[in-house]
Amino acid sequence: MEIEIKNFFIKNQIPLDRKFLVAASGGPDSMALVDLLRQMGVDLAVAHLDHQMREGSEQESVVLQDYCSKYNLPLHETTWPKSAHPQKGLEAAARDYRYAFLEKTADKIGARYLLTAHHGDDLLENIMIKFLRSGIPREMASLKAVSHRKDLIVLRPLLPYSKADLLAYVEKKNIPYVVDQTNNEAITVRNRLRKQVIPLLKAENPDLIKNALRFSQEVGATEAFLARQTRSLPDFTELLGAIRIDQEKMACDLEIEKAYLEDLIEKKYNERVQLNRALLAAKKTQEKGGLRIQFYQQYCWIYPVKEIAEQKQQSIKLDQPFVFQGRSFQLTVEKAAGSKAKKLVAVLPLKKKMAKEIENISFGSLPVGQKVRLPDGHHAKNKKLFAEKGIPSSLRSRCLAMMAGQEVLFIEHCYQLREENGSKMYLYELDLGAKERSLSN
């Protein structure tokens, strides 16, 4: 197959008068890409990282240096010292180190475009690996022809071509390259798919790579459509160590709601999850990726499954910081906020028996069964107040409660005792560092 990449730039409206950085390993794929770009006459620089993860990797540098010297191309190289290799998660660490090097190099030379030599076989392998591991559609479109990484635009013009196409290209052009022998070892899922499974599938259908590219593009288009639809959905609120979304403002198609929640979970908790459609449609609680997705009253709540223990009521002193569930507060009779005040949380009543009342003020989670006084003088169970505010039972211990003796003065997000007469106390949330918080405990 004749390999041609100029149409890729035209189709994706990539201007050719820019500076381009290409990531090269010295293998046939990247050597083909470098040569194709060189023939286009673009302003090109080559970047190479020696991962030092296998014997003979230094030969890659020799091949690249010879090629770049022959055609007067700038070559930027570095190594990843073996001493910096982690004991676990080597592949992920290598990828992070590689992209950090590429980003730094691109910034140094003023290149906005980064090209990689990912090809159709890479795409097919990626789809199959994602299918085996999660089956999450958006993960199967992770290798896009054009994508963004921080300030870089990442281009992958070789996705329509197979590994065999690229190998034939460099052989025909007599371009030197290095073969990574570890690719032939069946020690990883990718290698086993490459050597044992994919050849059988290609025997059934020689157009398998075309189908993989079409599948990836259609999944990508679907994900892009869902992303546009979710932009009109309501913002979420962060409180009580959780995310809260008003369901009444989120009236939309089930697939759009699912995409919105999955994207939100990935952005806020760095967890890629696949929500259960049936449970989502029925508004029933489900747990994914260590998170609980719970529907209660008019709200959808998302929070870590790990329960936070109830914090028993403790006495406090005026003007002295105290810590509740990892947050810092201070109670004062002064309305003026101090320099550490983050926000005013509540204004609490202070009756005539001031000295005695101050001595009895405490903070903590609300005791189970504790009743609160209503404006008409009657008392109500606290669980009714929590239910009215849409706070599920698993999050109620996270609500700060202030009490004077046995009387409830304040429950965060739920209740505040109103007294028309008398003095006032001001409850502030503070912005304290970890060291300052530890001193407040």
Residue pairs with C-beta under 8 A, 6 or more apart in sequence:
1 161
1 162
1 165
1 168
3 32
3 36
3 158
3 161
3 165
3 166
3 169
5 33
5 36
5 37
5 40
5 157
5 158
6 40
8 14
8 145
8 155
8 157
9 16
9 157
12 145
12 146
12 155
14 113
14 146
14 153
14 155
16 40
16 42
17 43
18 42
18 43
18 111
18 112
18 113
19 43
19 44
19 45
19 109
19 110
19 111
19 112
19 113
20 37
20 42
20 43
20 44
20 45
20 111
20 113
20 114
20 115
20 155
21 44
21 45
21 46
21 47
21 102
21 105
21 106
21 109
21 111
21 113
21 114
21 115
22 30
22 33
22 34
22 37
22 44
22 45
22 46
22 47
22 114
22 115
22 116
22 117
23 30
23 47
23 48
23 98
23 102
23 114
23 115
23 116
23 117
24 30
24 31
24 33
24 34
24 46
24 47
24 48
24 64
24 117
25 48
25 60
25 117
25 178
25 180
26 48
26 59
26 60
26 61
26 63
26 64
26 177
26 178
27 60
27 117
27 177
27 178
27 179
27 180
28 163
28 166
28 167
28 169
28 170
28 177
28 179
29 117
29 118
29 119
29 158
29 163
29 166
30 117
31 63
31 67
31 170
31 175
31 176
31 177
32 117
32 158
32 166
32 169
32 170
32 175
33 115
33 116
33 117
33 157
33 158
34 44
34 46
34 67
34 73
35 169
35 170
35 173
35 175
36 157
37 44
37 115
38 44
38 71
38 73
44 73
44 74
45 73
45 74
45 75
45 76
45 105
45 109
45 111
46 64
46 68
46 73
46 74
46 75
46 76
47 75
47 76
47 77
47 101
47 102
47 105
47 106
48 60
48 61
48 64
48 75
48 76
48 77
49 77
49 78
49 79
49 80
49 97
49 98
49 101
49 102
50 57
50 58
50 60
50 61
50 77
50 78
50 79
50 80
51 57
51 79
51 80
51 94
51 97
51 98
52 79
52 80
52 81
52 82
52 85
53 80
53 85
53 90
53 94
54 180
54 181
54 182
56 178
59 178
60 178
61 77
63 176
63 177
63 178
64 75
64 77
65 75
66 176
67 73
67 175
67 176
68 74
68 75
74 109
76 105
76 108
76 109
78 101
80 94
80 97
80 98
84 97
85 93
86 93
99 149
102 114
102 152
103 149
103 150
103 151
103 152
105 111
106 112
106 114
106 151
106 152
107 151
112 151
112 152
112 153
113 152
113 153
113 155
114 149
114 152
114 153
114 154
114 155
115 154
115 155
115 156
115 157
116 154
116 155
116 156
117 158
117 166
118 143
118 156
118 158
118 159
119 158
119 159
119 161
119 162
119 163
119 165
119 166
120 158
120 159
120 160
120 161
120 162
120 163
120 209
120 210
120 212
120 213
121 162
121 163
121 194
121 198
121 209
122 143
122 159
123 143
123 159
123 209
123 212
123 213
123 216
124 198
124 208
124 209
124 212
125 190
125 193
125 194
125 198
126 140
126 142
126 143
127 140
127 212
127 215
127 216
128 193
128 197
128 198
129 189
129 190
129 193
130 136
130 139
130 140
130 142
131 140
132 189
134 272
134 274
135 274
136 272
136 273
136 274
137 219
137 222
137 223
138 219
138 223
138 262
139 272
140 215
140 216
140 219
141 216
141 217
141 219
141 220
141 223
143 156
143 159
143 216
144 156
144 216
144 220
145 155
145 156
145 157
145 159
146 153
146 154
146 155
146 156
147 153
147 154
147 156
148 154
158 166
159 213
159 216
160 209
160 210
160 213
161 209
162 209
169 175
170 177
183 191
183 194
184 191
184 195
185 191
186 192
186 195
186 196
198 208
201 208
202 208
205 211
223 259
226 255
226 256
226 259
227 259
227 263
229 252
229 253
229 256
229 259
230 256
230 259
230 260
230 263
233 249
233 250
233 252
233 256
233 257
233 260
234 245
234 246
234 249
234 250
236 243
236 244
236 245
236 264
237 243
237 244
237 245
238 244
239 413
240 303
240 391
240 395
240 398
240 399
240 412
240 413
241 303
241 304
241 308
241 325
241 395
241 398
242 301
242 302
242 303
242 395
243 264
243 268
243 301
243 302
243 303
244 299
244 300
244 301
244 390
245 261
245 264
245 299
245 300
245 301
245 302
246 298
246 299
247 283
247 295
247 298
247 299
247 300
248 298
250 257
250 260
250 300
252 260
254 277
254 280
254 281
257 280
258 275
258 277
258 280
261 275
261 280
261 293
261 300
261 302
262 272
262 273
262 274
262 275
264 302
265 271
265 272
265 273
265 288
265 289
265 291
265 293
265 302
266 272
266 273
268 302
269 289
269 291
269 302
269 304
271 288
271 289
271 290
271 291
272 289
273 288
273 289
273 291
274 288
275 286
275 288
275 293
276 286
279 285
279 286
280 286
280 293
283 295
284 295
285 292
285 293
285 294
285 295
286 292
286 293
287 293
287 305
290 304
290 305
290 306
291 302
291 303
291 304
291 305
292 301
292 302
292 303
292 304
292 305
292 394
293 300
293 301
293 302
294 300
294 301
294 302
294 303
294 392
294 394
295 301
296 390
296 391
296 392
297 387
297 390
298 390
299 390
301 392
301 395
303 395
307 394
308 325
308 397
308 398
309 397
310 364
310 365
310 397
311 324
311 325
311 364
311 365
311 397
312 364
312 365
313 362
313 363
313 364
313 365
313 367
313 401
313 403
314 322
314 362
314 363
314 364
315 359
315 360
315 361
315 362
316 322
316 331
316 361
316 362
316 363
318 331
318 332
318 333
318 358
318 425
319 330
319 331
319 332
319 334
320 330
320 440
321 328
321 329
321 330
321 340
321 430
321 432
321 436
321 437
321 440
322 328
322 329
322 330
322 331
322 363
322 440
323 329
323 437
323 440
323 441
324 363
324 364
324 400
325 398
325 400
326 437
327 400
327 429
328 429
328 430
328 431
328 432
328 436
328 437
328 440
329 345
329 363
329 400
329 427
329 428
329 429
329 430
330 338
330 340
330 341
330 427
330 428
330 430
331 348
331 361
331 402
331 425
331 426
331 427
331 428
332 338
332 425
332 426
332 428
333 350
333 423
333 424
333 425
333 426
334 426
335 424
335 426
337 344
337 426
337 428
338 428
340 430
340 431
340 432
341 428
341 429
341 430
341 431
342 428
342 429
342 430
342 431
343 428
343 429
344 426
344 427
344 428
345 400
345 412
345 427
345 428
345 429
346 402
346 410
346 416
346 426
346 427
347 424
347 425
347 426
347 427
348 402
348 409
348 410
348 416
348 417
348 424
348 425
348 426
348 427
349 409
349 417
349 418
349 419
349 422
349 423
349 424
349 425
350 357
350 358
350 422
350 423
350 424
350 425
351 357
351 419
351 422
352 422
354 423
357 404
357 405
360 404
360 405
361 402
361 403
361 404
361 409
361 425
362 402
362 403
363 400
363 401
363 402
363 403
364 400
364 401
365 396
365 397
365 398
365 399
365 401
366 382
366 396
366 397
366 399
366 401
366 408
366 411
369 381
369 382
370 382
370 401
370 408
371 379
371 380
371 381
371 382
371 408
372 379
372 380
372 382
372 385
372 408
372 411
372 415
372 417
373 379
373 407
373 408
373 417
374 380
375 418
382 408
382 411
382 414
382 415
383 393
383 396
385 411
385 414
385 415
386 393
386 396
386 399
386 414
388 414
389 413
389 414
391 399
391 413
391 414
399 411
399 412
399 413
399 414
400 410
400 411
400 412
401 408
401 410
401 411
401 412
402 408
402 409
402 410
402 427
403 409
407 417
408 415
408 417
409 416
409 417
410 416
410 417
410 427
432 440
